[in-house]
Amino acid sequence: MKFETGMIENLSYDEYDEIKAYRSSDLTTAIKCIYRWKHQDKFHETPALIEGRLMHTLFLEPHNFDREFAVQPEVNRRTKEGKEVYAEFLDSLGNKTPIKQAMYETCLERVEVIEDFKPKKEKDSVECTIKFILHGQPFKARFDWYDGKNVWDLKTCRDASPRGFRSAVNMWRYYQQAALYVDACVAAKLPVEGFNFLAQEKNHPYAFATYTLSKEALEYGRAKNEQALNLLLRCKESGEYKPFNVSGFQTIELSDLY
C-alpha cells in the first residue's frame, strides 16, 4: 500500500500508532542501543504515562477528557458495597482509562498554572499528525501544537530549571525529536522557524519555563537522526543488532575514572 504523505488533524493516538512508519522514539532508542530497539516490549501504559496523557488532554484537548478518561469513585473496596460500586464503574468504562481523583486534581492545578500558554483555537493546530518521507523512508510525527511558526512540546519534568532541563534534553535526546518535527514541517511545506518546549515541574508549585533550540542544536539533532536511521537500515540489512552498538571488550581508561 502506498504511503500517503501529508498533515492529518483530529487523529486519535491509537490511529496514529497504527501508521507503519518510523517515529522519533525509534531514532533516539536505536542510537543508544539498537539491540534494545529490536527487542523492545510492546507498549504498556504505566501510571507515569497515563498521567502524562491526562496532562496533555487537559491542557491541549480538554473537550476530549470525558471520551478518554473516567475518574474512579472513592470507595472502600474491602467492603461489599464498595466492591459493588467499583465493579459497576469498571463495567461502564468501555475504552476509557480509569484515573484517581488525586491525579485528576493535580493535573488540573498544573494546567491552571500554565493557562496563558494554552493553544488558541483560532490559530493553533493541536495534536496534529504529519506523515512524510525522510531519506527515502516513511516517517510520522505528532505535535503537541503548532502555532503557525513554531512546533511546541509540553514536557512534565522533575526539574524545569535551565540546568535541570538541559540535562533532560541530553538524557532523553529531545534535540533529535525537535529536529525531526521541524523536518516534518518542511516536508509538509508548513512555515517553521523552530521548536519550543514548555517545561513544567511535576511537584507543587509547578514551576515552569520555556525553551527553544538554537539552529546549531537542531542541526546537531538532524545529524544524529541521520546517524540513527543509517544504523537502523544497516542492521535490518545485516540482521545483526548488537547491544549498545558495540562488540568485543570495551576498555575503561584512566581518564574515564572519577
DRENMI-19750 format. One line per 5 residues: number of its first residue (from 0); their letters; for each residue x, y, z of C-alpha. Coordinates in steps of 0.1 Angstrom, whole numbers, plus 5000, padded with zeros to 4 digits. Layout:
N
NUM) A) X Y Z ~ ...
END
This chain:
258
0) MKFET) 5000 5000 5000 ~ 5013 5034 4990 ~ 5025 5056 5020 ~ 5004 5088 5017 ~ 5021 5119 5030
5) GMIEN) 5005 5150 5044 ~ 4991 5166 5075 ~ 4962 5150 5094 ~ 4942 5166 5122 ~ 4918 5150 5147
10) LSYDE) 4936 5117 5145 ~ 4934 5096 5177 ~ 4966 5083 5192 ~ 4955 5047 5185 ~ 4951 5056 5148
15) YDEIK) 4984 5074 5148 ~ 5001 5044 5165 ~ 4989 5021 5137 ~ 5006 5041 5110 ~ 5035 5020 5097
20) AYRSS) 5064 5045 5098 ~ 5094 5055 5119 ~ 5089 5080 5147 ~ 5114 5100 5168 ~ 5115 5074 5196
25) DLTTA) 5128 5048 5170 ~ 5157 5071 5163 ~ 5165 5080 5199 ~ 5163 5044 5211 ~ 5183 5030 5182
30) IKCIY) 5212 5054 5185 ~ 5216 5045 5222 ~ 5212 5007 5218 ~ 5200 4991 5186 ~ 5196 4958 5205
35) RWKHQ) 5171 4974 5229 ~ 5152 4989 5199 ~ 5150 4955 5182 ~ 5138 4937 5213 ~ 5116 4963 5230
40) DKFHE) 5084 4951 5245 ~ 5050 4961 5231 ~ 5038 4994 5245 ~ 5024 4992 5280 ~ 5008 5022 5297
45) TPALI) 5025 5029 5331 ~ 5010 5052 5357 ~ 5035 5078 5347 ~ 5025 5076 5310 ~ 4988 5078 5319
50) EGRLM) 4995 5109 5340 ~ 5013 5124 5310 ~ 4985 5116 5286 ~ 4960 5131 5311 ~ 4980 5162 5314
55) HTLFL) 4982 5166 5277 ~ 4945 5160 5273 ~ 4935 5186 5299 ~ 4959 5212 5285 ~ 4955 5206 5248
60) EPHNF) 4922 5189 5243 ~ 4900 5193 5274 ~ 4869 5186 5253 ~ 4882 5150 5249 ~ 4885 5143 5286
65) DREFA) 4851 5126 5290 ~ 4857 5105 5260 ~ 4892 5092 5271 ~ 4891 5092 5309 ~ 4869 5083 5339
70) VQPEV) 4876 5093 5375 ~ 4874 5063 5399 ~ 4848 5065 5427 ~ 4864 5069 5461 ~ 4850 5039 5478
75) NRRTK) 4864 5013 5502 ~ 4869 4983 5480 ~ 4873 4960 5510 ~ 4836 4963 5518 ~ 4808 4945 5499
80) EGKEV) 4792 4978 5489 ~ 4825 4993 5478 ~ 4833 4963 5457 ~ 4799 4965 5440 ~ 4802 5002 5433
85) YAEFL) 4837 4997 5418 ~ 4826 4968 5397 ~ 4798 4989 5383 ~ 4824 5016 5375 ~ 4846 4991 5357
90) DSLGN) 4816 4978 5337 ~ 4808 5013 5325 ~ 4844 5022 5314 ~ 4844 5009 5278 ~ 4876 5022 5262
95) KTPIK) 4881 5049 5288 ~ 4912 5050 5311 ~ 4904 5050 5348 ~ 4923 5076 5368 ~ 4924 5085 5405
100) QAMYE) 4908 5117 5418 ~ 4941 5129 5432 ~ 4958 5126 5398 ~ 4930 5145 5381 ~ 4931 5173 5406
105) TCLER) 4969 5176 5404 ~ 4968 5179 5366 ~ 4941 5205 5368 ~ 4962 5225 5391 ~ 4992 5223 5368
110) VEVIE) 4971 5233 5338 ~ 4959 5264 5357 ~ 4995 5275 5363 ~ 5003 5274 5326 ~ 4969 5286 5314
115) DFKPK) 4984 5316 5295 ~ 5003 5291 5271 ~ 4972 5272 5261 ~ 4969 5269 5223 ~ 4945 5293 5207
120) KEKDS) 4917 5276 5188 ~ 4916 5302 5161 ~ 4953 5299 5150 ~ 4969 5268 5166 ~ 4968 5232 5154
125) VECTI) 4967 5207 5183 ~ 4978 5171 5183 ~ 4983 5171 5146 ~ 5000 5143 5127 ~ 5023 5146 5097
130) KFILH) 5033 5117 5075 ~ 5064 5123 5055 ~ 5093 5108 5037 ~ 5128 5114 5050 ~ 5159 5100 5033
135) GQPFK) 5136 5077 5013 ~ 5120 5062 5044 ~ 5084 5067 5058 ~ 5082 5088 5090 ~ 5054 5101 5112
140) ARFDW) 5053 5129 5138 ~ 5026 5140 5162 ~ 5029 5176 5175 ~ 5015 5188 5208 ~ 5007 5220 5190
145) YDGKN) 5018 5242 5161 ~ 5013 5279 5162 ~ 5018 5287 5125 ~ 5056 5294 5130 ~ 5069 5270 5157
150) VWDLK) 5063 5235 5169 ~ 5056 5233 5207 ~ 5060 5204 5231 ~ 5048 5202 5266 ~ 5072 5184 5289
155) TCRDA) 5063 5175 5325 ~ 5096 5170 5344 ~ 5112 5169 5378 ~ 5134 5199 5373 ~ 5123 5227 5348
160) SPRGF) 5153 5250 5357 ~ 5177 5258 5329 ~ 5203 5234 5343 ~ 5178 5207 5350 ~ 5160 5208 5317
165) RSAVN) 5192 5209 5297 ~ 5201 5177 5315 ~ 5167 5162 5304 ~ 5172 5174 5268 ~ 5205 5155 5267
170) MWRYY) 5193 5124 5286 ~ 5162 5119 5265 ~ 5177 5133 5233 ~ 5149 5158 5229 ~ 5171 5176 5203
175) QQAAL) 5165 5146 5179 ~ 5128 5148 5184 ~ 5129 5185 5178 ~ 5149 5182 5146 ~ 5126 5155 5132
180) YVDAC) 5095 5176 5139 ~ 5110 5206 5122 ~ 5119 5184 5092 ~ 5083 5171 5092 ~ 5070 5207 5088
185) VAAKL) 5094 5213 5060 ~ 5083 5181 5043 ~ 5047 5192 5047 ~ 5055 5227 5033 ~ 5045 5243 5066
190) PVEGF) 5062 5276 5077 ~ 5085 5267 5106 ~ 5110 5289 5124 ~ 5119 5265 5152 ~ 5110 5242 5181
195) NFLAQ) 5099 5253 5216 ~ 5094 5235 5249 ~ 5071 5244 5277 ~ 5087 5226 5306 ~ 5067 5223 5339
200) EKNHP) 5077 5206 5371 ~ 5056 5178 5385 ~ 5055 5189 5421 ~ 5038 5219 5437 ~ 5040 5249 5430
205) YAFAT) 5045 5235 5394 ~ 5073 5259 5383 ~ 5077 5262 5346 ~ 5099 5277 5319 ~ 5100 5279 5281
210) YTLSK) 5130 5269 5260 ~ 5139 5269 5223 ~ 5166 5251 5204 ~ 5192 5271 5185 ~ 5197 5264 5148
215) EALEY) 5230 5247 5157 ~ 5213 5224 5182 ~ 5187 5215 5156 ~ 5214 5207 5131 ~ 5231 5185 5156
220) GRAKN) 5198 5167 5162 ~ 5194 5163 5125 ~ 5228 5148 5121 ~ 5221 5123 5150 ~ 5188 5114 5133
225) EQALN) 5206 5106 5101 ~ 5232 5085 5120 ~ 5204 5066 5138 ~ 5185 5059 5106 ~ 5216 5047 5089
230) LLLRC) 5222 5024 5118 ~ 5187 5010 5116 ~ 5188 5004 5079 ~ 5223 4987 5081 ~ 5212 4964 5110
235) KESGE) 5180 4955 5091 ~ 5201 4945 5061 ~ 5226 4925 5081 ~ 5202 4911 5107 ~ 5227 4919 5134
240) YKPFN) 5216 4941 5164 ~ 5245 4944 5188 ~ 5238 4956 5224 ~ 5249 4993 5227 ~ 5260 4992 5191
245) VSGFQ) 5295 4978 5201 ~ 5313 4944 5200 ~ 5342 4929 5219 ~ 5358 4943 5251 ~ 5354 4979 5258
250) TIELS) 5385 4995 5275 ~ 5379 5017 5305 ~ 5407 5042 5305 ~ 5422 5061 5335 ~ 5406 5093 5321
255) DLY) 5372 5076 5324 ~ 5376 5072 5362 ~ 5365 5098 5388
END
